Every structure is written in C-alpha cells, then in structure tokens.
C-alpha cells in the first residue's frame, strides 16, 4: 500500500489533520477537577483537556483573575486573550467551595473523578475541608496535585509568586540579557507554562502508577523548581567552578557559532554545531581559512575566539538578505532560519500543513484560531474542541449530568448563592454581546 511513497508522504498521511477528530484521545475517561486561577494551574489542566480529559473548572464569584489580563486592555467578544489560551475543552462551574453545601457537592464529584488540581495558597483547600486526606476518604484512588510558587513547606511557603518572580527566584532572569546590562525576564510566561507542562507529566505518571497499583497520591509542585530545571548546565557549572554564568545576549556559550545575526533585510539565527556543519558554513562564507583555524569546536568556545568568529559571521550576514542565508544553510548543511514574527508564523505553510495552527468554529465565539499542543500522536492526537466559557456557564450540565440533581435543586442552589454565573455588569465574565442564550451550552 505504501510502496513507492516517500517517507514524508507516509508521515503526512499518518498525521493528516483532516482525520484529527475521527481519532480517539489518550485521556478519554479521565475526569479532572480544577480549582485554579491565572496560568500555572489552568495551563496544566488545559494540556490534560487537549488530550481528552474531562476537566471541570471551578471559579469563585469574582472569577479567574485572567478574565482581566489582556494585552493593552483589549477584549474580543467580552473574552480576554490571556484567559483563552490556557482554558480549552473545559466545563465551567461557578461555586464558592468554602460554603458547606458546595463542599458536599465537590466531594460527590471527587467520588466520580480521578484528579484534583489546585494552585491556591498552600493550606486553603484544607481550610475548606478539602485536603488530600479528606479527598482520599471519599475516593482512595484520587490523585491531587497542588502547585504554588514556593511549595507546601519551607521558609517561603505562602509567599505570592507570579511568572516574573519565579524567573528571578529560579535564576533565569540573571543569566538572560546582554553583557554589561541588567537582567531580563522572558517576554512570555515561561515559568508558568513550563511548570504547567511538568505538572501534567507528573499527573500522567501518577495515573499510570494508580493503574498498576490502585493507589492514588498527593503531588506537591513548586513553580520556582521548574525554572531551575530549565537552566541546563548553569547550576552544575556554578558548583564545579564557583562562578556564575554570565549574561551573553543571543550568543550560546556552549555551542559556537550559535547566535542571531543582522542581515540587510532582517535577522537570522545561525548555528553550526558539528564538524560538517561548521565546514559548510565556512564554505558558504567563502572563508575556508576559518575552518582550518577553528576546526576544533573547543577552540571555538574559548571566549576570545568565539567573539572574533561571531564578529566575522556578523559582518558576512550584513551583506546578505535573510533568504540568501537560509538558502545557503540548506545548500551547505548548517542551520539557518529567519526570525519570524507571530504573524509570519501564523501564515507559514510548514506550520499550516502540520496543523500547528488550528482554525475551528467555536459554538459560542464563532471562527477561532489556536496553536495546538505540539506532540503529534498518530492514533490519539490532542485537539482543541472549544474555547473558554463565561463564569458558571456549565453549572446545570455538571450538576444534572454528573451528580443527577433535578433541575429544581439546581435552581434552589442558584437562589441560595451556592452556585452562580456571570455578572452582567462585568463584561469579561459574560458571553459575547450577540449570544442567543443557547449556543455553546451542553445539554444534560
């Protein structure tokens, strides 16, 4: 059947994005209760939801703070882009878990669930009578993950942490930036997203362990530790030499050449790691003497040599267009790629063909676009099925479908303020202005 087809053709067919929604999902049947806000916890649960887990997100009456976090105070159809990116494929509950009746309902859901994730202040769940010990009493196999800035114990436990703080406390900011200038934090919430991904991995490990042993467990995760894990050789170098890693701009201190270079019409990233790649770069530059002089990669890494070599490459790239350097990279076997803007990446045919950019029609918001979870799985791919939702949007569905409550009981809970929905006076809580009152709702 595949005879005569190239490897790329077979891969393209195996991962054809047109077949995405006809395939199973790896976390089908896994139910997750999310008691999280901002990015750290919600992004973890977003990864699980994109892999098919049924995630039920609980918000208090004020809503997740991310409903108000948006670039330049920009909202689209009452939605914050900052809220949307880490909240796909979820069911939305408005419920204050500190209320005794809400606690009772939550524990009923715990009996039917696999995972509870929270990123509240350490000990807050316990104050509500929802500690791991109490969750385990109603469901011995439950897995709970608590993630916070500084963990559940230690001198700094309970301190407020956000992404910028974690980058600084984890020693990422001090090594980021240019020589002779101050530290720089990443332009994206890298500490949040990396922590979320590692949390999702920990949960899947715990699910595998439970499948083999029947035992649940409690997972405590400290955000700053994720940043430390990202620092590659930095800490080991400090231990061995007693020296801090210096700021070096875009230059890679462990691979040379590897840097960003200015061209006549833009910027290009160039890396030549091994012998063949470096030789190819020298040939492309028509400077064979550079290969003879710096053939030894360890010689290239010496600071004086690295500075000289990078200066020569920079002088060469300034005489070229970005497209020329990319073409020479393909011809001579070294890595070269233009520095893309977000808009460039959005339109790039390579990303489109792979499904990196997923366009879909959301029942509530209409045409939407997302970047998908990167791993491509041939049989059980991840996917975005729907976008974020207004506060309390799925109250009735969750309580009637999963707990079997009659609609009259749901209305009573609403009247007593135990469950609630969006506040019309707060647009970022609300559906789009033109909502018809039905679209996007799940029917119980």
N, C-alpha and C positions, 0 to 999 in steps of 0.2 A: 504493500500500500504506500509506503514512504520511499520506495525505490526511486531514484532519480531526483529526489528533493534534497536541497542543501540543508545544512544544519540550521541555518537561520529560518528557512521556510518551515521546518518542522517545529521549531520553537515558536514561531509566530502563530501557527495553527494551534499548538498546545495551549497557548496563553491568550488566545483570541478574546479580546474584551467584549465582543458581541455575545459570547457564551457565558459571561460573568454571572448573570442572575439565574442561569439554569443549573448552577452547581451548588453543592452543599457548602456548609460553613463549619469550621473546625470546632467552634464553641457552642454549637446548637445544643439546647437543653440546659445550658449553664445560666443560672439566674444570679444577678449581682445587685445588691442594694447599695446605692451610692449616697453617702452623707458628706458631700464635699462642696467646695466652692473655689473660686478663682481658677487656676490652671492645674496645679500639682495633682490633685486627686481626680478631677474631671477628665483630664487627658489620659490618665491610666485607664479609667473606665471606658473612655472613647476607643482606645485600642481594642479592648475586650469586645465592645459592641460592634466594631467593624469586623471582628472575627465571628460574629454571630451570637454572642452572649446577649441575654435579655437583661438590660440594665434599667433599673428603676431609680431615678434621681429624686432625692428629697431636698426641698428648699424651704427655708423659713419665710415668714411673711414679707421681709424686705427683699427676698430674692438673692440669688447669687450676685456677688459684687461685680462679676464680669458682665452683667447686663448693662453696666455703666462704663465699662472700659472699652474705649473705641478710639481709633486714630482721629485726631482733630475734631472730636465731638461729632463724628459722622455716624448716623444711623440709617439703615436701609430697611424700609417697611417695618419700622419700630424695632429692628434687630441690631444688636451690636456685633460687628465682625469679630471682636475679641471674644465674645461669648460663643459664637457659632463654631469656631474652628475646633473646639475640643468637646463638642456636645452633639455628636451624631447618633442616630439609631437608638435614642433613649426614650423612656416613658417618664413623664413629669408629674411629680406629686408635690402639692403644697401642704405641708404638715409640720407643726412645731413638735418635735419629738420630746420636748420637755413636759408636755401635757400627759397625765397618767393614761388617758384613753388612747392617745397617739402612741405611747409606749406599748400598750397592749396590742394595737393593730400592727405595729412594727414587728413585735415578737411573733405574731402569727405569720407574717411574711418571712421572717427568719426561718421558721419551721419548713418553709417551702423553698428555701434558697440555698445557694452554695457558697456565696462570698458576700462579705460586708466590707466596704471600703470607706474610711473616713479620714479627713485631714483637718479635723477640728483641733482646738487647743488640747494638748495631752490631758486626759482625765475627764474631758467634757462628756463623753459617752458614758463613762462610769457614773457621773453625777446624775444622769438621766436614768440610771438603772439598766444601761445597755452596754456594760463592759463585756469583754470576751468571756469572762466567767459566766455571766448571765445569758449571753447568746448561746453558749455551749450547753447550758442546762436544757434549753428547748430544742437544740439541734447539735448533737455531739460531733457531727461531721463538718460543722461550719468552719469556714476559713475567714479570718478577719485580718485586714491589712490596715494599719494606722500609719500614715505618713505625715510628718511635720518637719519644720525647719531644723530642729535640733534633737529629735527623738523623744522617747518617753522617760528617759532618765539621764542624769548628768547635770553639771552645774548650770548649763544654759537652757535646760528644758523649760519650755513655756515662753521663751522669747519670740517676738514676732520676726518672721523671715519672709522675704519675697525674693524673686529671682536675682535682683541686683545685689542683695545682701548675701545670698548663697554663693554667687560668683566671687564675691570679695572674701567671704569666710573660707571658701574652698581653695583659695589661692589661684583662681583662674584670672581674675582681673589684674593682679600684679604682674603676670607674665604676658599679658596682652597689651599691645601698643608698640610704639616706636621708641627706639633708643633715644635717651635723653629727654623723654617726655613722660607724662604721668600715666598711670594705669587706665585701661579702657575696658568697659564691660561689653559683652556681645550685644549686637543690635537686636537680637531675638531672645526670647525667654529660654535660653538653652538649659539652664539649671532646672527649670520646671519640666521641660519636655524630656530631657534625659532621665530625670528621676521618674517621671510617669512611665517611660518605657521599661525601666528596670523594675518598677513595681509590678507592671503587667507580667514581666517574665517571672518574677517571684510568685505571683498568683498562679500562673500556669504550672510552675514547679510544684506548688502545694496541691493543686488539683491532681496532678499525676501521682503524687505521694498518697493522697487520700484514696485514689482509685486502687492503689496497690495494697494499702493497709487499712483503709476505712477511717483513718484518723484525720481530723482537721487540725488547724494550728493557728497561732497568732503570729503575725509578721509586723515587726516594728521597723520603720524606714525613716532615715534621717536624710533630708534633702541635701545637706552640705556634703555628705559622704558620696553622693553621686558625682558631684563636681570633682571631688578628689580623685575618683576613679577615672575621670576623663583626662587626667593630667599626664598621661603616658609615662615618659621616663623622668619627669620633673622631680618627683619626691625621691626616687631612688638615687638620682644624681646628687641631690642635696645631702642625702645620707652618706653617700660614698665620698663626696668631695668637700662637704661642708660649705658649698657655695649655692646661692640661689640662682635659678635660671633667669638670665637677663631678658628684658624685652627686646625683640628683634624685628618688629614690624611684620612684613609678609614673608620674610626670609625664614626658611626652615633650617634650624641649627644642626639637625641630624642627617639631612639629605642635601646635597649640593651638586648641581643647581636645582633649586625649587623655590620659586618666587613669583610675584606678579610684576609684569613689565609694561611700560608705557609704549604704545605703538603710535603711528601717525594719526590713527583714527579711533583709538580706544585702548583698552587694556587687555592683556593676555596673560594667562597662567602658563608657565613653562616648568616642566620637571623632567630631568634626565637622571634616572636612578642607577641603572646598571651600566656595565661597560659598553654594550651595544648601543644603548640609548644615548649615552654621552658622546660616543663616537659619531652617531648620526647627527646630533646637534652641531658638533664641530664641523661636520661636512656641510650641513645646511648653511652654516655661517661662512663657509669657505675659509675656515681658520684651522687647518689640520695641526698647526703648531700648538694650539690649545689642548688638543687631545694628547699629544706627546708630553706636554708639560704637566698636565693634571690628570693623567690616566688613572692614577691611584685614587680611589674615592676618599680614602682617609686624608690624603694630601689636600684634596679639595675642601675638606671640612675645617682645616686649620683657618683660624679667623682671618688672617691677612690674605691668604689665598682665596678664600671664599669671597671676601669683599672685592678683590680685584676681578675675579671671574664674573661675578654678578654685574659689576660695572661694565665690563666688556659686552656681556649679553644685552644689557640695557641700552647701550649705545647702538647695538645692531638692531634691536627691535624698533627703536625710534625711527629707523629708516624704512620700516615695513608697515604695511597695513595688517590689521588683525587677521584677515582672511588669508594673507600670504603666509603668516607664521603657522596658522592652523594647517594649511596645505603642506607646508614643509614638514611639520610634525608627522602627518600621515605618511608622507613620502619617505622620511628618514627614520621613523620609528621612535621618536621621543614624544612625550605628552605635551600637547598644546591646546588650549581652549580659551575662547574669548570669555570675558567676564560679562555674564548675562544680567540684565535687569529682570525684575519679576515679570514684566510684560513680555520680554524676549522669551523667557522660559515658558510662559503661558502659550505662546504660539509655536514653540519649537516642534517640528514634525516628529522628531525622535520621541519626545515625551507623549505626544498625541498618539502615536502608534502603539506605545506600550501601555496606554491607559493611565499614565501618571496624572494627567488632567482628566477628571471625570465630570462630564456635564450630565445633569439629570433634572427631571421635573419634580419638584417638591410639591406635595399636595397642598401645603399651606402658603409657601412663598413663590411657587412657580419655578421658572428656569433658574438653576443654581449651578455652581461650579466648585469643585473641590480637588485638592491633591490627595491621592489615595495612600493608604498605608503601604510602604514600599515593597515588602516581600511579595513576590509573585508565586502563588501556590497553584499547581496545575489542576488539582482536584477540589480544593477547598479555599478559594481565594477570598480575601477580605473585600468589603464593599461599603459604600455609603448608600443607605436606603432612604433616609430622610434627615432633615436638618434639625436644629434645635427648636424648642417649642416654648410657648408662653408659660408663665408660672402656673402650676397646678393644672395644666392642660389635660392630663390623663387621669385625674383623680377618680372619676366614675369608672373608667375602664379597669384600673388596677384593683379597686375595692370590690367591684362586682365580679369581674372575670377571675381574679386570683383568690380573693377571700370569700366570694359567694355572698356578699352582703346585698340585701334587697335595695332597690333604688330609694325607697323611703328612708332607710337607715343612712344612706349616703347624704340625702338631703338634710337629715337631722344633724349629722356631723358637721355639715357646712353651716347650718344655722347656729350651732354652738361654737363656731370658730375653731374647731379642731382641725378641719381641713379648709383650705381657702384657694382662691385663684387670683389672677392678676388684678391689680388695682388700676382701674381706668384712668386715674389721674397720673399714673406713671407709665408713659408710653413704652419704655423698654421692657415692661412686664407683659405687654399686650400683644394680641395677634396683629397682623397687618391692618391698616385702616379700612381696606376694602374686603375684609373677611366676611364670608357669607354665613358664619355661625355653624357650619358643618364640615367644611373641608379640613382634612388632616386628622379629624377625630377617629379614634379606634372604637369600633362598636363592640360592646360587651356581649 
